[in-house]
Amino acid sequence: MSYMEELVTRLKRLGLSNYEIKAYLTLLRCGTLTSTELVKRSGIPQPRIYDIMRRLEEKGLVLVAEGYPKRYRAEDPRI
Protein backbone atom coordinates (compact mmCIF):
# COMPACT_ATOMS: atom_id res chain seq x y z
CA MET A 1 0.00 0.00 0.00
CA SER A 2 1.39 3.42 -0.95
CA TYR A 3 1.84 6.27 1.52
CA MET A 4 -1.15 8.14 0.00
CA GLU A 5 -3.40 5.07 0.12
CA GLU A 6 -2.44 4.54 3.76
CA LEU A 7 -3.14 8.19 4.52
CA VAL A 8 -6.58 8.03 2.85
CA THR A 9 -7.41 4.91 4.86
CA ARG A 10 -6.42 6.62 8.11
CA LEU A 11 -8.38 9.77 7.26
CA LYS A 12 -11.49 7.68 6.52
CA ARG A 13 -11.05 5.95 9.89
CA LEU A 14 -11.01 9.41 11.50
CA GLY A 15 -14.43 10.03 9.95
CA LEU A 16 -13.48 12.49 7.22
CA SER A 17 -15.80 12.81 4.24
CA ASN A 18 -14.54 12.27 0.69
CA TYR A 19 -14.51 16.04 0.08
CA GLU A 20 -12.60 16.66 3.32
CA ILE A 21 -10.03 14.06 2.29
CA LYS A 22 -9.77 15.58 -1.20
CA ALA A 23 -9.25 19.09 0.20
CA TYR A 24 -6.67 17.93 2.76
CA LEU A 25 -4.66 15.91 0.24
CA THR A 26 -4.74 18.79 -2.24
CA LEU A 27 -3.30 21.12 0.40
CA LEU A 28 -0.61 18.58 1.29
CA ARG A 29 0.36 18.31 -2.37
CA CYS A 30 0.11 22.00 -3.32
CA GLY A 31 0.92 23.92 -0.14
CA THR A 32 -0.94 27.04 0.95
CA LEU A 33 -3.97 27.90 -1.22
CA THR A 34 -6.94 30.25 -1.30
CA SER A 35 -10.42 28.74 -1.51
CA THR A 36 -10.60 29.57 -5.23
CA GLU A 37 -7.28 27.83 -5.91
CA LEU A 38 -8.38 24.87 -3.80
CA VAL A 39 -11.64 24.51 -5.76
CA LYS A 40 -9.76 24.54 -9.07
CA ARG A 41 -7.13 22.03 -7.99
CA SER A 42 -9.34 19.64 -6.03
CA GLY A 43 -12.56 19.63 -8.07
CA ILE A 44 -14.66 20.32 -4.97
CA PRO A 45 -17.77 22.38 -5.77
CA GLN A 46 -17.41 26.07 -4.80
CA PRO A 47 -20.58 26.11 -2.65
CA ARG A 48 -19.14 23.35 -0.42
CA ILE A 49 -15.58 24.59 0.09
CA TYR A 50 -16.08 26.94 3.06
CA ASP A 51 -18.01 24.37 5.09
CA ILE A 52 -15.41 21.71 4.33
CA MET A 53 -12.53 23.99 5.30
CA ARG A 54 -14.28 25.02 8.53
CA ARG A 55 -14.70 21.35 9.49
CA LEU A 56 -11.05 20.58 8.70
CA GLU A 57 -9.96 23.57 10.78
CA GLU A 58 -12.15 22.40 13.69
CA LYS A 59 -10.52 18.96 13.44
CA GLY A 60 -7.05 20.54 13.61
CA LEU A 61 -6.05 19.38 10.13
CA VAL A 62 -5.94 22.79 8.45
CA LEU A 63 -4.49 26.12 9.50
CA VAL A 64 -6.12 29.33 8.26
CA ALA A 65 -4.29 32.58 7.61
CA GLU A 66 -6.82 35.35 8.10
CA GLY A 67 -7.00 38.17 5.61
CA TYR A 68 -8.49 38.62 2.21
CA PRO A 69 -8.54 36.14 0.77
CA LYS A 70 -8.07 33.56 3.50
CA ARG A 71 -5.28 31.10 2.82
CA TYR A 72 -5.41 27.48 3.93
CA ARG A 73 -2.52 25.16 4.77
CA ALA A 74 -2.62 21.49 5.77
CA GLU A 75 -1.22 20.49 9.12
CA ASP A 76 1.47 17.82 8.88
CA PRO A 77 -0.31 14.41 8.82
CA ARG A 78 2.24 12.93 11.24
CA ILE A 79 1.02 15.23 14.03
MDAnalysis code that builds the backbone (N, CA, C; Angstrom):
import MDAnalysis as mda
import numpy as np

u = mda.Universe.empty(237, n_residues=79, atom_resindex=np.repeat(np.arange(79), 3), trajectory=True)
u.add_TopologyAttr("name", ["N", "CA", "C"] * 79)
u.add_TopologyAttr("resid", np.arange(1, 80))
u.add_TopologyAttr("resname", ["MET", "SER", "TYR", "MET", "GLU", "GLU", "LEU", "VAL", "THR", "ARG", "LEU", "LYS", "ARG", "LEU", "GLY", "LEU", "SER", "ASN", "TYR", "GLU", "ILE", "LYS", "ALA", "TYR", "LEU", "THR", "LEU", "LEU", "ARG", "CYS", "GLY", "THR", "LEU", "THR", "SER", "THR", "GLU", "LEU", "VAL", "LYS", "ARG", "SER", "GLY", "ILE", "PRO", "GLN", "PRO", "ARG", "ILE", "TYR", "ASP", "ILE", "MET", "ARG", "ARG", "LEU", "GLU", "GLU", "LYS", "GLY", "LEU", "VAL", "LEU", "VAL", "ALA", "GLU", "GLY", "TYR", "PRO", "LYS", "ARG", "TYR", "ARG", "ALA", "GLU", "ASP", "PRO", "ARG", "ILE"])
u.atoms.positions = np.array([
    [0.853, -1.177, 0.000],
    [0.000, 0.000, 0.000],
    [0.898, 1.240, 0.000],
    [0.588, 2.204, -0.870],
    [1.395, 3.417, -0.955],
    [1.119, 4.323, 0.240],
    [1.993, 5.301, 0.431],
    [1.838, 6.266, 1.518],
    [0.487, 6.982, 1.409],
    [0.112, 7.416, 0.197],
    [-1.146, 8.143, 0.004],
    [-2.350, 7.248, 0.278],
    [-2.299, 5.996, -0.154],
    [-3.397, 5.069, 0.120],
    [-3.550, 4.848, 1.621],
    [-2.433, 4.716, 2.301],
    [-2.443, 4.538, 3.755],
    [-3.017, 5.776, 4.436],
    [-2.636, 6.943, 3.957],
    [-3.138, 8.193, 4.521],
    [-4.647, 8.313, 4.319],
    [-5.143, 7.987, 3.128],
    [-6.582, 8.035, 2.849],
    [-7.324, 7.076, 3.780],
    [-6.797, 5.884, 3.966],
    [-7.414, 4.906, 4.860],
    [-7.497, 5.451, 6.278],
    [-6.431, 6.065, 6.747],
    [-6.422, 6.624, 8.109],
    [-7.391, 7.791, 8.244],
    [-7.458, 8.634, 7.216],
    [-8.377, 9.773, 7.257],
    [-9.833, 9.305, 7.257],
    [-10.128, 8.247, 6.518],
    [-11.486, 7.684, 6.524],
    [-11.816, 7.130, 7.908],
    [-10.839, 6.484, 8.544],
    [-11.051, 5.953, 9.894],
    [-11.328, 7.068, 10.896],
    [-10.772, 8.256, 10.633],
    [-11.013, 9.409, 11.503],
    [-12.382, 10.040, 11.249],
    [-13.084, 9.553, 10.228],
    [-14.426, 10.033, 9.952],
    [-14.510, 11.179, 8.966],
    [-13.448, 11.428, 8.212],
    [-13.483, 12.490, 7.219],
    [-14.315, 12.080, 6.013],
    [-15.020, 13.054, 5.450],
    [-15.800, 12.809, 4.237],
    [-14.858, 12.762, 3.032],
    [-15.373, 12.313, 1.907],
    [-14.544, 12.272, 0.693],
    [-14.056, 13.661, 0.298],
    [-14.917, 14.679, 0.410],
    [-14.509, 16.043, 0.082],
    [-13.453, 16.569, 1.061],
    [-13.604, 16.238, 2.339],
    [-12.601, 16.656, 3.324],
    [-11.248, 16.024, 3.001],
    [-11.267, 14.753, 2.654],
    [-10.026, 14.061, 2.285],
    [-9.417, 14.696, 1.043],
    [-10.240, 14.968, 0.041],
    [-9.772, 15.577, -1.196],
    [-9.117, 16.939, -0.932],
    [-9.773, 17.761, -0.116],
    [-9.247, 19.089, 0.204],
    [-7.922, 18.968, 0.960],
    [-7.880, 18.099, 1.948],
    [-6.671, 17.933, 2.757],
    [-5.495, 17.441, 1.911],
    [-5.732, 16.437, 1.085],
    [-4.655, 15.910, 0.242],
    [-4.186, 16.941, -0.789],
    [-5.118, 17.744, -1.296],
    [-4.737, 18.794, -2.241],
    [-3.826, 19.810, -1.560],
    [-4.149, 20.182, -0.332],
    [-3.299, 21.122, 0.401],
    [-1.937, 20.514, 0.718],
    [-1.907, 19.243, 1.051],
    [-0.612, 18.583, 1.295],
    [0.252, 18.622, 0.040],
    [-0.361, 18.381, -1.094],
    [0.359, 18.314, -2.365],
    [0.775, 19.701, -2.870],
    [-0.087, 20.697, -2.690],
    [0.111, 22.003, -3.319],
    [0.590, 23.091, -2.364],
    [0.509, 22.869, -1.082],
    [0.917, 23.916, -0.140],
    [-0.249, 24.831, 0.197],
    [0.056, 26.058, 0.539],
    [-0.943, 27.037, 0.947],
    [-1.738, 27.528, -0.257],
    [-3.085, 27.504, -0.120],
    [-3.965, 27.895, -1.222],
    [-5.131, 28.735, -0.710],
    [-5.677, 29.577, -1.586],
    [-6.943, 30.252, -1.303],
    [-8.067, 29.270, -1.607],
    [-9.286, 29.625, -1.224],
    [-10.422, 28.736, -1.506],
    [-10.627, 28.575, -3.009],
    [-10.437, 29.646, -3.771],
    [-10.602, 29.569, -5.232],
    [-9.576, 28.628, -5.844],
    [-8.332, 28.731, -5.406],
    [-7.284, 27.833, -5.909],
    [-7.578, 26.390, -5.510],
    [-8.065, 26.216, -4.298],
    [-8.382, 24.873, -3.799],
    [-9.510, 24.237, -4.607],
    [-10.527, 25.011, -4.942],
    [-11.639, 24.511, -5.757],
    [-11.120, 24.052, -7.116],
    [-10.287, 24.870, -7.742],
    [-9.760, 24.542, -9.069],
    [-8.891, 23.292, -9.049],
    [-8.070, 23.156, -8.029],
    [-7.127, 22.028, -7.987],
    [-7.732, 20.734, -7.459],
    [-8.770, 20.838, -6.645],
    [-9.341, 19.638, -6.029],
    [-10.599, 19.129, -6.730],
    [-11.305, 20.028, -7.443],
    [-12.557, 19.633, -8.069],
    [-13.749, 19.670, -7.127],
    [-13.554, 20.194, -5.927],
    [-14.657, 20.320, -4.967],
    [-15.554, 21.476, -5.418],
    [-16.880, 21.302, -5.368],
    [-17.773, 22.384, -5.771],
    [-17.603, 23.629, -4.894],
    [-17.593, 24.793, -5.514],
    [-17.405, 26.068, -4.801],
    [-18.371, 26.232, -3.624],
    [-19.666, 25.908, -3.782],
    [-20.584, 26.112, -2.647],
    [-20.241, 25.289, -1.403],
    [-19.467, 24.239, -1.547],
    [-19.137, 23.349, -0.421],
    [-17.822, 23.690, 0.273],
    [-16.956, 24.468, -0.372],
    [-15.575, 24.594, 0.088],
    [-15.448, 25.230, 1.471],
    [-16.230, 26.256, 1.773],
    [-16.077, 26.936, 3.058],
    [-16.500, 26.052, 4.223],
    [-17.570, 25.288, 4.047],
    [-18.012, 24.373, 5.087],
    [-16.971, 23.275, 5.316],
    [-16.432, 22.760, 4.232],
    [-15.409, 21.711, 4.326],
    [-14.168, 22.231, 5.039],
    [-13.730, 23.447, 4.687],
    [-12.529, 23.993, 5.302],
    [-12.763, 24.316, 6.774],
    [-13.957, 24.760, 7.121],
    [-14.281, 25.023, 8.525],
    [-14.191, 23.735, 9.340],
    [-14.751, 22.648, 8.784],
    [-14.704, 21.354, 9.494],
    [-13.263, 20.857, 9.646],
    [-12.447, 21.008, 8.599],
    [-11.051, 20.577, 8.696],
    [-10.283, 21.419, 9.710],
    [-10.602, 22.706, 9.777],
    [-9.961, 23.569, 10.776],
    [-10.373, 23.133, 12.180],
    [-11.652, 22.856, 12.388],
    [-12.148, 22.401, 13.691],
    [-11.478, 21.100, 14.120],
    [-11.162, 20.246, 13.153],
    [-10.519, 18.961, 13.444],
    [-9.006, 19.100, 13.618],
    [-8.483, 20.302, 13.430],
    [-7.053, 20.542, 13.610],
    [-6.195, 20.085, 12.446],
    [-6.808, 19.857, 11.290],
    [-6.047, 19.378, 10.134],
    [-5.631, 20.491, 9.186],
    [-6.234, 21.672, 9.333],
    [-5.942, 22.793, 8.448],
    [-5.729, 24.052, 9.277],
    [-4.731, 24.825, 8.897],
    [-4.486, 26.123, 9.505],
    [-4.969, 27.200, 8.545],
    [-5.563, 28.260, 9.090],
    [-6.117, 29.328, 8.261],
    [-5.385, 30.622, 8.557],
    [-4.890, 31.259, 7.498],
    [-4.290, 32.580, 7.608],
    [-5.381, 33.584, 7.295],
    [-5.757, 34.368, 8.291],
    [-6.822, 35.351, 8.100],
    [-6.358, 36.442, 7.150],
    [-7.282, 37.121, 6.571],
    [-7.004, 38.168, 5.607],
    [-7.926, 37.983, 4.433],
    [-7.662, 38.751, 3.406],
    [-8.494, 38.623, 2.215],
    [-7.601, 38.415, 1.020],
    [-7.706, 37.291, 0.374],
    [-8.537, 36.143, 0.766],
    [-7.843, 35.303, 1.831],
    [-8.646, 34.501, 2.531],
    [-8.068, 33.564, 3.499],
    [-7.205, 32.571, 2.738],
    [-6.152, 32.109, 3.406],
    [-5.283, 31.099, 2.815],
    [-5.274, 29.899, 3.759],
    [-5.321, 28.723, 3.167],
    [-5.410, 27.476, 3.934],
    [-4.130, 26.658, 3.734],
    [-3.710, 26.019, 4.834],
    [-2.517, 25.159, 4.772],
    [-2.799, 23.905, 5.593],
    [-2.415, 22.762, 5.062],
    [-2.622, 21.494, 5.766],
    [-1.618, 21.351, 6.902],
    [-2.090, 20.857, 8.013],
    [-1.223, 20.493, 9.121],
    [-0.513, 19.202, 8.750],
    [0.689, 19.026, 9.184],
    [1.466, 17.817, 8.882],
    [0.690, 16.572, 9.337],
    [0.494, 15.591, 8.453],
    [-0.306, 14.412, 8.821],
    [0.325, 13.555, 9.924],
    [1.603, 13.731, 10.183],
    [2.244, 12.935, 11.240],
    [1.916, 13.444, 12.624],
    [1.320, 14.628, 12.708],
    [1.023, 15.233, 14.027],
    [-0.247, 14.648, 14.606],
])
